[in-house]
Amino acid sequence: MSEQDDLEEIRRRKLEQMKQQAMQQQIAEQQRKAYEQQKYQIMRLILSPEARQRLENIRMVRADFAEQIELQLIQLYSAGRLRGKTPLPDSAFKKLLEQLAQQSNKKKDFKIKKF
């Protein structure tokens, strides 16, 4: 009987552990959704509809680059460097993208020297 009780206790602990993991995953998913919704609202403030469409097109091709752009735009907006220019028109957004692309290309350059 004690062996059966031990098995029942192990099952109960395992079930409790699985419930906790599921709850943690659910909380993490809710936090991620809230973050995405907040980011979406900020992007609506920062970018014009045409610029938002351009960003979505970029996201389809290079999701990591689009994420980087969003974070930099939010930082600029939070620092007050975009105030008065919002919503950012598509032409200004293109210029910003060109600057970001040049910065990212500089980081990728490397030289191989032959001896």
C-alpha positions in Angstrom: 0.0 0.0 0.0 2.8 2.5 0.7 4.1 1.9 -2.8 0.8 2.8 -4.2 0.6 5.9 -2.0 4.1 6.9 -3.2 3.0 6.6 -6.8 -0.1 8.6 -6.1 2.0 11.3 -4.4 4.4 11.4 -7.4 1.5 11.7 -9.8 -0.1 14.5 -7.7 3.2 16.4 -7.7 3.7 16.0 -11.4 0.2 17.2 -12.1 0.7 20.2 -9.9 4.0 21.0 -11.6 2.4 20.7 -15.0 -0.4 23.1 -13.9 2.2 25.6 -12.7 4.1 25.4 -16.0 0.8 25.9 -18.0 -0.1 28.9 -15.9 3.4 30.4 -16.4 3.1 29.9 -20.1 -0.3 31.5 -20.1 0.9 34.5 -18.2 3.9 34.9 -20.5 1.6 34.7 -23.5 -0.7 37.4 -22.1 2.3 39.6 -21.4 3.6 39.1 -24.9 0.1 40.0 -26.4 -0.1 43.1 -24.2 3.4 44.2 -25.3 2.5 43.7 -29.0 -0.8 45.6 -28.6 1.0 48.5 -26.9 3.7 48.5 -29.6 1.0 48.5 -32.3 -0.7 51.5 -30.6 2.6 53.4 -30.5 3.3 52.6 -34.1 -0.1 54.1 -35.0 0.9 57.3 -33.3 4.4 57.4 -34.9 3.8 56.4 -38.5 1.4 57.5 -41.2 -0.8 54.7 -42.7 1.5 54.5 -45.8 4.6 54.2 -43.6 2.9 51.5 -41.5 2.1 49.6 -44.7 5.8 49.9 -45.7 6.8 48.5 -42.3 4.4 45.6 -42.7 5.9 44.9 -46.1 9.4 44.9 -44.6 8.1 42.5 -41.8 7.0 40.0 -44.5 10.6 39.9 -45.9 12.7 40.5 -42.8 10.9 40.3 -39.5 14.0 40.8 -37.5 14.8 44.1 -39.3 11.2 45.3 -38.9 11.4 44.6 -35.1 14.7 46.6 -35.0 13.1 49.5 -36.8 10.1 49.5 -34.4 12.3 49.5 -31.4 14.4 52.3 -32.7 11.3 54.4 -33.6 9.9 53.8 -30.1 13.2 54.9 -28.6 13.3 58.1 -30.8 9.6 58.8 -30.0 10.2 58.3 -26.2 13.3 60.5 -26.3 11.2 63.3 -27.9 13.2 63.3 -31.2 10.1 62.6 -33.3 7.7 64.9 -31.6 6.2 67.4 -34.0 7.0 65.1 -36.9 4.3 62.5 -36.0 2.8 60.8 -37.7 5.9 60.3 -39.7 5.1 60.5 -43.4 6.2 57.8 -45.8 9.0 59.9 -47.4 10.6 60.7 -44.0 10.2 57.0 -43.0 12.1 56.0 -46.3 15.0 58.3 -45.3 15.1 56.8 -41.9 15.1 53.3 -43.4 18.0 54.3 -45.7 20.0 55.5 -42.6 19.3 52.3 -40.7 20.2 50.1 -43.7 23.5 52.0 -44.1 24.2 51.5 -40.4 23.4 47.8 -40.5 25.6 47.4 -43.7 28.5 49.0 -41.9 28.3 46.4 -39.2 28.3 43.5 -41.6 31.4 44.6 -43.6 34.5 42.7 -42.9 37.8 42.3 -44.7 39.9 39.2 -45.3 43.6 39.9 -45.6 45.8 37.4 -47.4 49.3 37.0 -46.3 
